[in-house]
Amino acid sequence: TIVSSAPDVSIVTAGLDPQQALHPGALTLQAQQFLAIGASSAQSAAVQATTNRVVLSATSACWVALGANPTASAAAGSIYVPANFPMPPIVVTPGVTKIAVIQASAAGSLSIIESV
């Protein structure tokens, strides 16, 4: 038997204090784009003028390229994005950067989460 004089706290509440400033590394959602992942390169619209980072997450493994007019290709010059594993934030040029995607082996969807 364990005996304690501490009060029984069976419910714990966790959350953000709206009065506190966000951590410098925190992401603030700006917008989200979805791209179909297929056998040929598909390109997103340019990120918003206030977006400076994107987080990519795909339902199937794919390759992505970033730039003003990118074309994704398997391997050379593109970034591999594994399925169901969000990538760390990637810095982009606000209002300019587009993301292109091509499948690694199967079709799916790429989620592009824009943030500040």
N, C-alpha and C positions, 0 to 999 in steps of 0.2 A: 504494500500500500504506500502510495506517495501522498504526503500531506503538504499543502502549500497555503500560505496566508495571502497569496496573490488573488485578486478578484478573478472570477470566471469570465473571460472575454471570448464568447463563442462566435462573435461576428466582428469581422475586421473590414473597415471601409478604406478603400484606396482610390486615389484619383488625382487629378491635377488641381492645384490651387489657382484659380483664375487671376489672383492678384500677383502671382509670381511670374517673372519673366521666363520665357522659354529658354531651355538649355541652348547654347550656341550651335550645337550639332543637331537640334531638333528640326524636323521637316514640317512645313506647313503646306497642306494640300492646296494646289492651285487649280488643277484640272486633270482630267484623265482621258487618254485616247486608247482605242483598241484597234489592233491591226490583225488581219487574217494572216496566218503563217501558211505559206504555200511553196510550191516548187519553183516559183520565180520571185524575184525581189519585189517587195511592196514597200511603199514609202508613206510615212505619216505626214500630217500637216506640220508646219513649223510650230515649235513650242511658243507659249504666250510670251509677251514682252516682259512680263514680271517673273518668268520661270528661270531659275539658274541651276536647278538640279533635276534629274529624273531618276526614278527607280523603275527597273524593268522586271517583269515577271511573266513567264510563258507557260502555257499548258502543255507544250511539247518542246523538245530541244530545238534550238534554232541558232542562227548566226545573225548578228546585227552590225550595222555600220551607222555612224553618226556624222553629220556635216550639213552643209548648205544644200547639197543635192546628192545624197549618198546612194550607193547601190550595194546591197549586201551580197556576199559570196561565201561559200564554204571555205573556211580557213583564212587565207591571206587577206589581210586588211580588215577583217571583221572580228567581232567579239563573240565568243561562244556563250550562250545563255542556256543553262540546263533547265529541264522541265520542273515546274513546281518549286522553284527555289528563287525567291526575290534576290536580285543583285544589289550590291551596295550602291548608294547614290552616285550618280555620274554627273560631273559638272558640264553644263551646256552653255551655249551663247544665247542669251535671251532674245526671243523673237526671230531667231535665225535657224537654229539647229533643227534638223529633221532626223528621224530614225527610220532606217530601212531594215527589213527583216526577210529572211529566207529559211525554209525548214532545213533541219539537219537530216531527218529521215521520215517525218510524218507531219501532216497538217495540224494546225491548232490555232491558238490566239495569243497575241502579245499584248500585255497591259503596260501602258506607258503612264506612269504616275508623275505628274509635274508638281514641283514644289519650289518654295522660296528658300 
